[in-house]
Amino acid sequence: MFEIHKSAQGYWWRLKGRNGEVLCHSEVYTAKQSALDTIATVRQIAPTAPIRDLS
């Protein structure tokens, strides 16, 4: 689930797993639409994003 939050600096989102754990979060955006746009981008590329193992 994506959650959108508002802070004094602007809007940011975080992605939570089914267990409620935070998986990742965004930077802070001045416009809410920018936060929504990045959520849409993550939704588009995540299913096909490759894994690069740098270990």
Secondary structure as the mmCIF struct_conf table of DSSP 4:
data_model
#
loop_
_struct_conf.conf_type_id
_struct_conf.id
_struct_conf.beg_label_comp_id
_struct_conf.beg_label_asym_id
_struct_conf.beg_label_seq_id
_struct_conf.end_label_comp_id
_struct_conf.end_label_asym_id
_struct_conf.end_label_seq_id
STRN STRN1 PHE A 2 LYS A 6
BEND BEND1 ALA A 8 GLN A 9
STRN STRN2 TYR A 11 LYS A 16
TURN_TY1_P TURN_TY1_P1 ARG A 18 ASN A 19
BEND BEND2 GLY A 20 GLY A 20
STRN STRN3 VAL A 22 HIS A 25
STRN STRN4 TYR A 29 TYR A 29
BEND BEND3 THR A 30 ALA A 31
HELX_RH_AL_P HELX_RH_AL_P1 LYS A 32 ILE A 45
HELX_RH_3T_P HELX_RH_3T_P1 ALA A 46 THR A 48
#
